[in-house]
Amino acid sequence: MLCQSSNPRLGLHREIGRSWLASAKIARKAKQWQTAYSAMLQAQQSKTPFSFIESAKLVKATGDPLRALHELENSVKLLGLFDKDTVDVDLTGPDPETSRMKAKVESILFFDSVLVLTSNPQIHVLRARWMHETQRYDMSSIFAIFQEATALEKTLVTYFAFSKRMY
């Protein structure tokens, strides 16, 4: 279903990006790494919302779970979806990895606020699960992230219930 927009080309552009993202997911699950990587890059080029999640999943699937976790955290922190207290990234420094992540995030900053609301708890759960899988984090911090995701989900349910009553 195409997005409802005043500009039909914008809706088509979004659908093309989503198609690339779906192709990347299918290729990743089929273990076709090069195809998945190409499709994921096309999705990012189309400024598809949250394509960085598929990118992190691809990195994890290729056997580097810690790098995938760091890529996910850096992308989400740069988008401002995590608390500022957990951000420890210096964007002014000459670090090439940080510069690459900043450019990547700037290329995907095109998304709707409702999409941010609905994806934020899912991102927290994914982050907590990957933290647990790497076995480098204590259980209390992982549990705190799960609790935060639960609180966000409750807020989201309340928001949608309230907005449904208003219409």
C-alpha positions in Angstrom: 0.0 0.0 0.0 1.4 3.3 -1.0 1.8 6.1 1.6 -0.8 8.8 1.5 1.0 11.9 0.5 0.2 15.2 -1.3 3.2 14.3 -3.6 2.7 11.0 -5.4 6.4 10.7 -6.2 7.2 10.9 -2.5 4.9 8.0 -1.7 6.4 6.0 -4.6 9.9 6.8 -3.4 9.0 5.6 0.1 7.6 2.4 -1.2 10.7 1.7 -3.3 12.8 2.2 -0.2 10.6 -0.2 1.8 10.9 -2.8 -1.1 14.7 -2.5 -0.9 14.5 -3.0 2.8 12.3 -6.1 2.4 14.7 -7.4 -0.2 17.6 -6.9 2.2 15.8 -8.8 4.9 14.9 -11.7 2.6 18.5 -11.9 1.3 19.9 -11.8 4.9 17.6 -14.7 6.0 18.7 -16.6 2.9 22.3 -16.0 3.8 23.0 -14.1 0.6 25.2 -11.5 2.3 26.3 -9.5 -0.8 22.7 -9.2 -2.1 21.5 -8.2 1.4 24.2 -5.6 1.7 23.4 -4.2 -1.7 19.7 -4.0 -1.0 20.4 -2.5 2.4 22.5 0.2 0.8 19.8 0.9 -1.7 17.3 1.3 1.1 19.6 3.7 2.9 20.0 5.6 -0.4 16.2 5.9 -0.5 16.3 7.3 3.0 14.1 4.4 4.2 13.1 4.8 7.9 15.1 2.6 10.3 17.2 1.0 7.6 20.0 1.1 10.1 18.3 -1.7 12.0 18.5 -4.0 9.0 22.2 -2.9 8.6 22.9 -3.9 12.2 21.1 -7.2 11.8 23.1 -7.9 8.7 26.4 -7.3 10.6 25.2 -9.6 13.3 24.2 -12.3 10.9 27.6 -12.2 9.3 29.2 -13.1 12.6 30.1 -9.9 14.4 27.4 -9.4 17.1 29.4 -6.9 19.2 30.0 -4.7 16.2 26.3 -5.0 15.3 25.3 -3.9 18.8 27.6 -0.9 18.6 26.3 0.0 15.2 22.7 -0.2 16.4 23.5 1.9 19.6 25.4 4.6 17.7 22.7 5.0 15.0 19.9 5.2 17.5 21.8 7.5 19.8 22.6 9.9 16.9 18.9 9.9 16.1 18.1 10.9 19.7 16.0 7.9 20.5 18.0 6.9 23.6 18.5 9.0 26.7 21.2 11.6 26.3 22.9 10.1 29.4 23.7 6.9 27.6 25.3 8.8 24.7 29.0 8.8 24.8 29.8 9.7 21.2 31.9 12.8 20.3 30.7 14.0 16.9 33.4 16.7 16.7 36.3 14.3 17.0 38.3 13.0 14.0 37.2 9.4 14.6 36.4 7.9 11.2 33.9 5.4 12.6 31.9 8.2 14.2 32.0 10.2 11.0 30.8 7.3 9.0 27.9 6.7 11.5 27.0 10.3 11.5 26.8 10.4 7.7 24.8 7.2 7.7 22.3 8.5 10.2 22.0 11.8 8.4 21.1 10.0 5.3 18.1 8.3 7.0 16.6 11.1 9.1 13.5 11.0 6.9 10.8 9.3 9.0 7.4 9.9 10.6 6.9 10.6 14.3 4.4 7.7 14.7 7.0 5.3 13.2 9.5 6.6 15.8 6.9 6.0 18.6 6.1 2.4 17.5 9.7 1.4 16.8 11.4 2.8 19.9 10.3 -0.1 22.2 11.3 -2.6 19.6 14.7 -1.1 19.3 15.2 -1.2 23.1 14.2 -4.9 23.2 16.6 -5.7 20.3 19.4 -3.8 22.0 18.8 -5.6 25.3 18.7 -9.0 23.6 21.9 -8.4 21.8 23.6 -7.1 25.0 22.6 -10.4 26.6 23.9 -12.5 23.7 27.3 -10.8 23.8 27.6 -11.7 27.5 29.6 -8.6 28.2 27.0 -6.7 30.2 25.7 -7.2 33.7 22.1 -8.4 34.0 20.9 -5.4 35.9 21.7 -3.0 33.0 20.0 -5.4 30.5 17.0 -5.7 32.8 16.8 -1.9 33.1 16.6 -1.6 29.3 13.9 -4.3 29.1 12.0 -2.3 31.8 12.4 0.9 29.8 11.0 -0.8 26.7 8.1 -2.1 28.7 7.4 1.5 30.0 7.6 2.8 26.4 5.2 0.2 25.2 2.7 1.0 28.0 2.9 4.7 27.0 2.4 3.8 23.4 -0.7 1.7 24.1 -2.1 4.5 26.2 -1.4 7.1 23.5 -3.1 5.0 20.8 -6.1 4.2 23.1 -6.5 7.9 23.8 -6.2 9.0 20.2 -8.7 6.3 19.1 -11.2 7.7 21.6 -10.7 11.2 20.2 -11.7 10.1 16.7 
